[in-house]
């Protein structure tokens, strides 16, 4: 279950980062940068989830 939650969180953060990067800031970051940011966000979210 933890792996499924992690994958879903990673996908959600990646989609939000793509939308934010494209429509709000109007820059074109590479997918590698966006995926690294999404991984860090997922790690932080899972760490908070495990603490609580």
RAJOFEN-V952152 format. One record per backbone hydrogen bond with DSSP energy under -1.0 kcal/mol. NH is the residue of the N-H (numbers start at 0). CO is the residue of the C=O. Records with the same first field share a line. If there is no record, write none. Layout:
BEGIN
NH=CO ; CO
END
This chain:
BEGIN
4=0
5=1
6=2
7=3
8=4
9=5
10=6
11=7
12=8
13=9
14=10
15=11
16=12
17=13
18=14
19=15
20=16
21=17
22=18
23=19
24=19
26=20
33=29
34=30
35=31
36=32
37=33
38=34
39=35
40=36
41=37
42=38
43=39
44=40
45=41
46=42
47=43
48=44
49=45
50=46
51=47
END
